[in-house]
Amino acid sequence: MSSRTYSTRAARLRRVREGVSYYVRLALLSRPYVLIALQQGIVNYSALAKLVHSDVERMAGRNFTPTSIKMAVLRVAKAMLESIPPTFKLSRVLANSTLKVYHNICVISVPRRTFDKLAERIARDMATASTSIFHVIKGEAVITIIAESTLTEKISSTLDNEEILRYLRNQSAIVLAGPPEILTTPGVVSLVSMSIAVRGVNLTEIVSCHRDIVLIIDSSDVPLAYETLRTLIETAKSQI
């Protein structure tokens, strides 16, 4: 028996041994918004069981009755709710947070090999720049620089066109500055990003810098995003 055949059979055996609750848990974990709704007590468990039924069967490789899925949903949801941080912690962090907007922001991405010839200039600009928005993000193959347009123009002027992978102009930064507790409270970044995502606002970049959450968005989306986050903070204040 080949190793590939053996591993395939072993995977099938594992799927058979795992109970329905195992796969229900995976299905719920893939839907964090459902977990939030569960925490708020606004979920219809019968409807939730119907929602995850096909996913559970596909992952398990076998069929389950609607009743077994619903019972598993009830068991798993109860167990998962015990591990979700209380909402008052998030509310307390948001209630003590502030918002600030910076305009004329650009995002430029270059290959890592190109970054070497920019390193000295960027280090010099970072040391002398008066702007509050200047971030350099190092990925596996790409370096992304977020800064005011005057600085990114200087950087781009030293590059050939093929060295610029992406250059986004007309961006703005909304900075949510949190209290010290933001560093140890799970879910703040996800709640903030989800709040504006459901309003149709695309995040160009998101950077966590100590107690600041820096959201880079198209300047045309600033009014909607800012109002959404301001409402989130005001709502949090009313809950503590």
Number of C-alpha atoms within 10 A of each C-alpha: 5 6 8 9 10 11 11 10 12 12 12 13 11 11 17 13 10 11 12 22 20 15 24 26 19 15 19 20 13 10 11 12 13 16 18 16 12 17 19 10 9 10 14 10 15 15 11 16 21 13 12 20 22 14 16 24 17 11 14 21 12 11 12 14 9 13 11 13 23 21 16 20 25 16 14 19 20 13 12 15 14 10 8 13 13 11 14 12 19 18 21 21 22 26 20 17 22 15 16 11 14 17 17 14 24 25 23 21 22 21 18 17 12 16 17 10 12 16 11 11 14 20 10 10 15 18 9 9 14 9 11 10 17 18 15 16 11 14 10 7 9 16 18 21 21 23 25 24 19 11 19 20 14 13 16 17 9 12 14 9 10 9 16 14 13 13 15 14 16 15 23 26 27 21 24 21 20 21 15 13 15 23 14 10 14 14 14 19 19 10 15 18 18 14 16 19 13 9 12 12 18 16 14 14 13 16 16 13 11 11 16 20 22 23 22 25 22 19 17 12 17 20 9 14 23 17 12 15 20 17 12 17 21 15 14 21 16 10 11 10
